[in-house]
Amino acid sequence: MPAEPEPAAVDDRLLTIGEVARRSGLTASALRFYDREGVLVPADVDALTGYRRYAVAQVRAARLLASLRRVGMPLAEVALVLDEDARGASGAAADVVVAHEQRLVDGLADARREIVRTLALLAERDHPGSEACRVTVRAGDLAAALGAVRFAVAPGEPVAGAPDGVDLRVLTGILVEVCGAEVRCVATDRYRLAVGCAPVVVPSTASPDNPVAAVVPLGWADRVAARCGGIDADSAVELEVRPGRVGVLVDGELVATPVVPGSFPDCRSIVATAPGRDAVDADGLQARLPVEAQTVGLVVRDGSVHVAEPRGAGAGDAAVVVDPEFLHEALAVAGARPTLVLDGPHRPLAIRGDGAGFSVLMPVAPMVRGDGVTDVPDAITSNGEGADPA
């Protein structure tokens, strides 16, 4: 018959307060305080000298106590954790710790929001008479709006044009504009324009007639979109737009940036203008585009858009010629059920779908007028308009 295992030996030594202090990281004065508060009472106190002696098993309690106090747990909850742990209820003790952790997370988010407001107040001295515009949107909506316009941002440092002309470096960023009930994101490289919208959940003081806007760097927009995409889509995020600075509070983390200097083209005339023709179905067009070609012609037949040869016969007055790669990128972010508005050979081509916004492409190929003169459709100008043919 096998011998029964011997019970583990119990260490019944008593430790001095100095030994417990060295093993736990608590000071001797802290141990005396916790004794007076009834949180960690010594196993023995000499009646004559008042010297405290602790059981070896109390070192664990002292270590837990030191750890919990370092993270700011109230003393009453620390005592509860120690009591639950002493009777072997580690699950109940862990529940108390987790609840305290959540309070810390919530408190940090509140603190960061206050820091945003404090920095905003400090910055107001640099911009007398200007106030910050703060709105709340959903994380998923903001990520979608930024993603819907990214393809239209000018790459690198675009050519500035004529000496003393418009500084086009501002086109390497994204315009973020608070327009009453929505946050509008706009990007353009002068040959295409994209608009993404995120509905406002908690409104600001800005009205639709007085939008508040700033241009943000593309890298910052990517970081914000990534942070928003990493949390629940319905989570609220706070956006603040002010002169010189834009910040977003995402899941308790402040992502802020200086604005991109320069004057962004006023594209509101394009955004607000109703098209002269009805939208037509463009489902499946993306897969049929010859993206390796320099240009592609589009024509409307039987209520849908078809690929046609540039200047091909039968294109009709509704045909337009565009950059196929640009159109492919626009359709990729348009969402399901894309539609196109072909408003004539010299007018911008509008692309819409179920996505967070829409985009506009300028015609790129020369067009021959009836008198034999060739017109090249202009880019989107500084006032946001595409030039009409002469």
C-alpha positions as a Python dict, from the first residue, in 0.01 Angstrom:
ca = {
    (1, 'M'): (0, 0, 0),
    (2, 'P'): (161, 327, -111),
    (3, 'A'): (246, 573, 160),
    (4, 'E'): (35, 888, 181),
    (5, 'P'): (221, 1210, 98),
    (6, 'E'): (325, 1410, 398),
    (7, 'P'): (155, 1746, 440),
    (8, 'A'): (362, 2046, 341),
    (9, 'A'): (553, 2197, 626),
    (10, 'V'): (412, 2524, 758),
    (11, 'D'): (665, 2801, 814),
    (12, 'D'): (560, 2938, 1151),
    (13, 'R'): (846, 3181, 1185),
    (14, 'L'): (770, 3540, 1274),
    (15, 'L'): (938, 3819, 1080),
    (16, 'T'): (1033, 4162, 1204),
    (17, 'I'): (879, 4468, 1050),
    (18, 'G'): (1212, 4543, 881),
    (19, 'E'): (1221, 4201, 714),
    (20, 'V'): (867, 4241, 586),
    (21, 'A'): (952, 4589, 457),
    (22, 'R'): (1250, 4453, 260),
    (23, 'R'): (1050, 4165, 112),
    (24, 'S'): (740, 4365, 19),
    (25, 'G'): (872, 4705, -85),
    (26, 'L'): (668, 4883, 182),
    (27, 'T'): (840, 5106, 433),
    (28, 'A'): (826, 5031, 806),
    (29, 'S'): (623, 5348, 864),
    (30, 'A'): (373, 5237, 595),
    (31, 'L'): (338, 4898, 765),
    (32, 'R'): (265, 5071, 1095),
    (33, 'F'): (2, 5286, 922),
    (34, 'Y'): (-170, 4984, 767),
    (35, 'D'): (-169, 4817, 1109),
    (36, 'R'): (-347, 5115, 1264),
    (37, 'E'): (-600, 5114, 977),
    (38, 'G'): (-667, 4745, 1027),
    (39, 'V'): (-565, 4651, 674),
    (40, 'L'): (-255, 4443, 755),
    (41, 'V'): (-244, 4357, 1127),
    (42, 'P'): (76, 4185, 1254),
    (43, 'A'): (51, 3827, 1377),
    (44, 'D'): (200, 3933, 1711),
    (45, 'V'): (275, 4256, 1897),
    (46, 'D'): (500, 4249, 2203),
    (47, 'A'): (303, 4387, 2495),
    (48, 'L'): (608, 4547, 2657),
    (49, 'T'): (810, 4678, 2361),
    (50, 'G'): (535, 4718, 2101),
    (51, 'Y'): (750, 4540, 1843),
    (52, 'R'): (548, 4395, 1560),
    (53, 'R'): (602, 4047, 1425),
    (54, 'Y'): (450, 3916, 1100),
    (55, 'A'): (381, 3563, 981),
    (56, 'V'): (570, 3453, 671),
    (57, 'A'): (236, 3415, 489),
    (58, 'Q'): (169, 3786, 545),
    (59, 'V'): (453, 3880, 308),
    (60, 'R'): (220, 3792, 18),
    (61, 'A'): (-47, 4022, 160),
    (62, 'A'): (210, 4300, 202),
    (63, 'R'): (321, 4265, -160),
    (64, 'L'): (-38, 4277, -284),
    (65, 'L'): (-98, 4580, -66),
    (66, 'A'): (206, 4761, -207),
    (67, 'S'): (103, 4685, -566),
    (68, 'L'): (-258, 4795, -522),
    (69, 'R'): (-163, 5119, -352),
    (70, 'R'): (80, 5202, -634),
    (71, 'V'): (-214, 5201, -876),
    (72, 'G'): (-423, 5418, -645),
    (73, 'M'): (-677, 5166, -516),
    (74, 'P'): (-873, 5303, -217),
    (75, 'L'): (-783, 5148, 118),
    (76, 'A'): (-1126, 4995, 173),
    (77, 'E'): (-1101, 4806, -158),
    (78, 'V'): (-744, 4699, -80),
    (79, 'A'): (-869, 4546, 246),
    (80, 'L'): (-1143, 4363, 53),
    (81, 'V'): (-890, 4219, -195),
    (82, 'L'): (-666, 4100, 90),
    (83, 'D'): (-959, 3940, 274),
    (84, 'E'): (-1080, 3758, -39),
    (85, 'D'): (-727, 3641, -119),
    (86, 'A'): (-669, 3521, 239),
    (87, 'R'): (-972, 3293, 224),
    (88, 'G'): (-875, 3158, -119),
    (89, 'A'): (-1134, 3348, -324),
    (90, 'S'): (-888, 3471, -587),
    (91, 'G'): (-1165, 3520, -844),
    (92, 'A'): (-1357, 3760, -621),
    (93, 'A'): (-1035, 3946, -541),
    (94, 'A'): (-957, 3977, -912),
    (95, 'D'): (-1304, 4123, -980),
    (96, 'V'): (-1229, 4410, -741),
    (97, 'V'): (-898, 4476, -918),
    (98, 'V'): (-1056, 4470, -1265),
    (99, 'A'): (-1327, 4715, -1157),
    (100, 'H'): (-1058, 4952, -1031),
    (101, 'E'): (-869, 4918, -1359),
    (102, 'Q'): (-1179, 5023, -1554),
    (103, 'R'): (-1216, 5329, -1335),
    (104, 'L'): (-856, 5421, -1413),
    (105, 'V'): (-917, 5382, -1789),
    (106, 'D'): (-1230, 5598, -1773),
    (107, 'G'): (-1050, 5855, -1562),
    (108, 'L'): (-762, 5872, -1807),
    (109, 'A'): (-1001, 5939, -2095),
    (110, 'D'): (-1166, 6219, -1895),
    (111, 'A'): (-825, 6363, -1809),
    (112, 'R'): (-718, 6363, -2173),
    (113, 'R'): (-1035, 6543, -2273),
    (114, 'E'): (-961, 6808, -2014),
    (115, 'I'): (-605, 6837, -2142),
    (116, 'V'): (-741, 6898, -2493),
    (117, 'R'): (-963, 7176, -2358),
    (118, 'T'): (-679, 7321, -2150),
    (119, 'L'): (-445, 7331, -2449),
    (120, 'A'): (-722, 7490, -2651),
    (121, 'L'): (-761, 7766, -2393),
    (122, 'L'): (-387, 7826, -2388),
    (123, 'A'): (-379, 7846, -2768),
    (124, 'E'): (-658, 8105, -2781),
    (125, 'R'): (-410, 8373, -2678),
    (126, 'D'): (-222, 8312, -3005),
    (127, 'H'): (-545, 8352, -3203),
    (128, 'P'): (-751, 8630, -3040),
    (129, 'G'): (-1120, 8618, -3123),
    (130, 'S'): (-1110, 8255, -3241),
    (131, 'E'): (-1264, 7964, -3060),
    (132, 'A'): (-1217, 7593, -3093),
    (133, 'C'): (-1487, 7394, -3269),
    (134, 'R'): (-1549, 7058, -3102),
    (135, 'V'): (-1782, 6788, -3230),
    (136, 'T'): (-1837, 6421, -3157),
    (137, 'V'): (-1861, 6162, -3436),
    (138, 'R'): (-1857, 5785, -3451),
    (139, 'A'): (-1520, 5618, -3496),
    (140, 'G'): (-1634, 5411, -3794),
    (141, 'D'): (-1780, 5714, -3972),
    (142, 'L'): (-1463, 5921, -3931),
    (143, 'A'): (-1240, 5636, -4050),
    (144, 'A'): (-1464, 5583, -4354),
    (145, 'A'): (-1469, 5955, -4440),
    (146, 'L'): (-1089, 5979, -4427),
    (147, 'G'): (-1049, 5657, -4624),
    (148, 'A'): (-1291, 5777, -4893),
    (149, 'V'): (-1069, 6072, -4987),
    (150, 'R'): (-716, 5943, -4940),
    (151, 'F'): (-670, 5842, -5304),
    (152, 'A'): (-720, 6202, -5421),
    (153, 'V'): (-442, 6355, -5205),
    (154, 'A'): (-159, 6503, -5412),
    (155, 'P'): (150, 6281, -5384),
    (156, 'G'): (470, 6419, -5234),
    (157, 'E'): (541, 6784, -5310),
    (158, 'P'): (338, 6890, -5616),
    (159, 'V'): (478, 7145, -5857),
    (160, 'A'): (406, 7492, -5724),
    (161, 'G'): (336, 7638, -6067),
    (162, 'A'): (445, 7982, -6175),
    (163, 'P'): (672, 8191, -5950),
    (164, 'D'): (469, 8373, -5684),
    (165, 'G'): (174, 8156, -5780),
    (166, 'V'): (-46, 7933, -5565),
    (167, 'D'): (150, 7715, -5320),
    (168, 'L'): (22, 7367, -5397),
    (169, 'R'): (186, 7198, -5100),
    (170, 'V'): (-144, 7236, -4917),
    (171, 'L'): (-284, 6971, -5154),
    (172, 'T'): (-65, 6707, -4985),
    (173, 'G'): (-308, 6722, -4692),
    (174, 'I'): (-679, 6665, -4630),
    (175, 'L'): (-923, 6945, -4558),
    (176, 'V'): (-1127, 6867, -4244),
    (177, 'E'): (-1432, 7090, -4225),
    (178, 'V'): (-1707, 7100, -3962),
    (179, 'C'): (-2028, 7187, -4145),
    (180, 'G'): (-2310, 7183, -3892),
    (181, 'A'): (-2451, 6830, -3899),
    (182, 'E'): (-2146, 6666, -4054),
    (183, 'V'): (-1769, 6659, -4063),
    (184, 'R'): (-1656, 6685, -4424),
    (185, 'C'): (-1317, 6557, -4545),
    (186, 'V'): (-1195, 6686, -4883),
    (187, 'A'): (-887, 6600, -5090),
    (188, 'T'): (-783, 6707, -5437),
    (189, 'D'): (-474, 6698, -5658),
    (190, 'R'): (-640, 6947, -5901),
    (191, 'Y'): (-740, 6671, -6144),
    (192, 'R'): (-972, 6482, -5913),
    (193, 'L'): (-1157, 6567, -5596),
    (194, 'A'): (-1297, 6341, -5324),
    (195, 'V'): (-1538, 6422, -5043),
    (196, 'G'): (-1610, 6204, -4739),
    (197, 'C'): (-1869, 6282, -4471),
    (198, 'A'): (-1913, 6171, -4110),
    (199, 'P'): (-2242, 6261, -3935),
    (200, 'V'): (-2204, 6464, -3616),
    (201, 'V'): (-2338, 6291, -3302),
    (202, 'V'): (-2285, 6580, -3059),
    (203, 'P'): (-2301, 6915, -3242),
    (204, 'S'): (-2077, 7218, -3205),
    (205, 'T'): (-2134, 7589, -3222),
    (206, 'A'): (-2039, 7594, -3593),
    (207, 'S'): (-2329, 7645, -3831),
    (208, 'P'): (-2357, 7523, -4193),
    (209, 'D'): (-2318, 7886, -4308),
    (210, 'N'): (-2001, 7930, -4107),
    (211, 'P'): (-1791, 7611, -4138),
    (212, 'V'): (-1472, 7568, -3940),
    (213, 'A'): (-1193, 7404, -4139),
    (214, 'A'): (-824, 7315, -4134),
    (215, 'V'): (-591, 7110, -4355),
    (216, 'V'): (-427, 6812, -4181),
    (217, 'P'): (-123, 6609, -4293),
    (218, 'L'): (-190, 6279, -4466),
    (219, 'G'): (19, 6088, -4210),
    (220, 'W'): (-194, 6222, -3926),
    (221, 'A'): (-514, 6127, -4110),
    (222, 'D'): (-380, 5773, -4157),
    (223, 'R'): (-302, 5744, -3784),
    (224, 'V'): (-648, 5865, -3688),
    (225, 'A'): (-817, 5628, -3935),
    (226, 'A'): (-611, 5336, -3800),
    (227, 'R'): (-697, 5421, -3438),
    (228, 'C'): (-1067, 5458, -3524),
    (229, 'G'): (-1060, 5131, -3717),
    (230, 'G'): (-914, 4952, -3413),
    (231, 'I'): (-1212, 5021, -3183),
    (232, 'D'): (-1586, 4964, -3203),
    (233, 'A'): (-1730, 5149, -3501),
    (234, 'D'): (-2003, 5308, -3287),
    (235, 'S'): (-1757, 5443, -3028),
    (236, 'A'): (-1768, 5819, -2990),
    (237, 'V'): (-1456, 6019, -3080),
    (238, 'E'): (-1411, 6392, -3021),
    (239, 'L'): (-1275, 6612, -3297),
    (240, 'E'): (-1145, 6962, -3229),
    (241, 'V'): (-1062, 7205, -3509),
    (242, 'R'): (-897, 7537, -3428),
    (243, 'P'): (-660, 7778, -3601),
    (244, 'G'): (-320, 7614, -3622),
    (245, 'R'): (-412, 7281, -3467),
    (246, 'V'): (-644, 6980, -3503),
    (247, 'G'): (-687, 6702, -3249),
    (248, 'V'): (-893, 6384, -3218),
    (249, 'L'): (-954, 6200, -2892),
    (250, 'V'): (-984, 5830, -2978),
    (251, 'D'): (-1039, 5571, -2704),
    (252, 'G'): (-874, 5799, -2449),
    (253, 'E'): (-573, 5877, -2672),
    (254, 'L'): (-519, 6227, -2806),
    (255, 'V'): (-392, 6237, -3165),
    (256, 'A'): (-305, 6599, -3247),
    (257, 'T'): (-123, 6776, -3529),
    (258, 'P'): (-31, 7123, -3651),
    (259, 'V'): (-223, 7217, -3964),
    (260, 'V'): (-76, 7226, -4314),
    (261, 'P'): (-18, 7591, -4411),
    (262, 'G'): (-168, 7732, -4727),
    (263, 'S'): (-504, 7812, -4883),
    (264, 'F'): (-703, 7502, -4981),
    (265, 'P'): (-915, 7536, -5298),
    (266, 'D'): (-1274, 7634, -5226),
    (267, 'C'): (-1453, 7327, -5358),
    (268, 'R'): (-1794, 7401, -5210),
    (269, 'S'): (-1930, 7513, -5547),
    (270, 'I'): (-1856, 7166, -5688),
    (271, 'V'): (-1989, 6987, -5380),
    (272, 'A'): (-2314, 7185, -5368),
    (273, 'T'): (-2393, 7213, -5740),
    (274, 'A'): (-2660, 6978, -5870),
    (275, 'P'): (-2555, 6783, -6180),
    (276, 'G'): (-2715, 6864, -6511),
    (277, 'R'): (-2791, 6497, -6584),
    (278, 'D'): (-2925, 6198, -6395),
    (279, 'A'): (-2692, 5939, -6241),
    (280, 'V'): (-2642, 5618, -6438),
    (281, 'D'): (-2552, 5271, -6321),
    (282, 'A'): (-2178, 5193, -6309),
    (283, 'D'): (-2194, 4848, -6153),
    (284, 'G'): (-1912, 4630, -6288),
    (285, 'L'): (-1736, 4920, -6460),
    (286, 'Q'): (-1433, 4900, -6231),
    (287, 'A'): (-1348, 4548, -6349),
    (288, 'R'): (-1375, 4651, -6716),
    (289, 'L'): (-1144, 4952, -6700),
    (290, 'P'): (-815, 4923, -6892),
    (291, 'V'): (-605, 5071, -6610),
    (292, 'E'): (-285, 5028, -6814),
    (293, 'A'): (-415, 5273, -7077),
    (294, 'Q'): (-349, 5647, -7060),
    (295, 'T'): (-712, 5740, -7121),
    (296, 'V'): (-1050, 5572, -7138),
    (297, 'G'): (-1370, 5693, -7299),
    (298, 'L'): (-1708, 5645, -7133),
    (299, 'V'): (-2048, 5648, -7294),
    (300, 'V'): (-2402, 5594, -7167),
    (301, 'R'): (-2606, 5322, -7338),
    (302, 'D'): (-2930, 5169, -7213),
    (303, 'G'): (-2908, 5344, -6877),
    (304, 'S'): (-2559, 5225, -6783),
    (305, 'V'): (-2198, 5332, -6842),
    (306, 'H'): (-1983, 5150, -7098),
    (307, 'V'): (-1618, 5174, -7196),
    (308, 'A'): (-1571, 5333, -7538),
    (309, 'E'): (-1273, 5415, -7750),
    (310, 'P'): (-1157, 5773, -7695),
    (311, 'R'): (-1331, 5989, -7953),
    (312, 'G'): (-1494, 5671, -8079),
    (313, 'A'): (-1795, 5682, -8304),
    (314, 'G'): (-2124, 5662, -8126),
    (315, 'A'): (-1997, 5822, -7808),
    (316, 'G'): (-2245, 6103, -7845),
    (317, 'D'): (-2245, 6432, -7660),
    (318, 'A'): (-2256, 6250, -7321),
    (319, 'A'): (-1913, 6087, -7370),
    (320, 'V'): (-1619, 6188, -7155),
    (321, 'V'): (-1255, 6080, -7151),
    (322, 'V'): (-1079, 6031, -6816),
    (323, 'D'): (-771, 5874, -6660),
    (324, 'P'): (-867, 5507, -6608),
    (325, 'E'): (-642, 5464, -6303),
    (326, 'F'): (-802, 5764, -6135),
    (327, 'L'): (-1150, 5632, -6212),
    (328, 'H'): (-1055, 5286, -6085),
    (329, 'E'): (-942, 5432, -5750),
    (330, 'A'): (-1260, 5640, -5722),
    (331, 'L'): (-1483, 5339, -5784),
    (332, 'A'): (-1284, 5133, -5532),
    (333, 'V'): (-1396, 5360, -5247),
    (334, 'A'): (-1743, 5442, -5380),
    (335, 'G'): (-1899, 5139, -5213),
    (336, 'A'): (-2176, 4917, -5343),
    (337, 'R'): (-2406, 5023, -5628),
    (338, 'P'): (-2179, 5289, -5781),
    (339, 'T'): (-2327, 5548, -6013),
    (340, 'L'): (-2174, 5807, -6247),
    (341, 'V'): (-2297, 6145, -6364),
    (342, 'L'): (-2162, 6232, -6709),
    (343, 'D'): (-2242, 6598, -6749),
    (344, 'G'): (-2084, 6651, -7090),
    (345, 'P'): (-1736, 6607, -7238),
    (346, 'H'): (-1588, 6914, -7066),
    (347, 'R'): (-1759, 6890, -6727),
    (348, 'P'): (-1640, 6702, -6416),
    (349, 'L'): (-1743, 6338, -6389),
    (350, 'A'): (-1914, 6260, -6056),
    (351, 'I'): (-1884, 5916, -5891),
    (352, 'R'): (-2116, 5813, -5608),
    (353, 'G'): (-2207, 5494, -5425),
    (354, 'D'): (-2302, 5364, -5083),
    (355, 'G'): (-1969, 5471, -4933),
    (356, 'A'): (-1894, 5764, -4702),
    (357, 'G'): (-1871, 6024, -4980),
    (358, 'F'): (-1828, 6088, -5348),
    (359, 'S'): (-1560, 6201, -5591),
    (360, 'V'): (-1520, 6411, -5904),
    (361, 'L'): (-1278, 6360, -6194),
    (362, 'M'): (-1177, 6614, -6453),
    (363, 'P'): (-1162, 6507, -6820),
    (364, 'V'): (-801, 6459, -6924),
    (365, 'A'): (-796, 6406, -7301),
    (366, 'P'): (-797, 6688, -7560),
    (367, 'M'): (-1135, 6746, -7716),
    (368, 'V'): (-1171, 6874, -8075),
    (369, 'R'): (-1435, 7141, -8124),
    (370, 'G'): (-1633, 7185, -8439),
    (371, 'D'): (-1403, 7460, -8563),
    (372, 'G'): (-1102, 7228, -8541),
    (373, 'V'): (-952, 7397, -8234),
    (374, 'T'): (-834, 7161, -7958),
    (375, 'D'): (-936, 7236, -7600),
    (376, 'V'): (-768, 7075, -7299),
    (377, 'P'): (-1003, 7069, -6999),
    (378, 'D'): (-848, 7263, -6712),
    (379, 'A'): (-778, 7133, -6367),
    (380, 'I'): (-977, 7223, -6061),
    (381, 'T'): (-881, 7585, -6002),
    (382, 'S'): (-815, 7771, -5681),
    (383, 'N'): (-1179, 7875, -5663),
    (384, 'G'): (-1291, 7513, -5689),
    (385, 'E'): (-1430, 7526, -6044),
    (386, 'G'): (-1341, 7331, -6351),
    (387, 'A'): (-1295, 7562, -6645),
    (388, 'D'): (-1560, 7547, -6915),
    (389, 'P'): (-1455, 7530, -7280),
    (390, 'A'): (-1423, 7860, -7465),
}
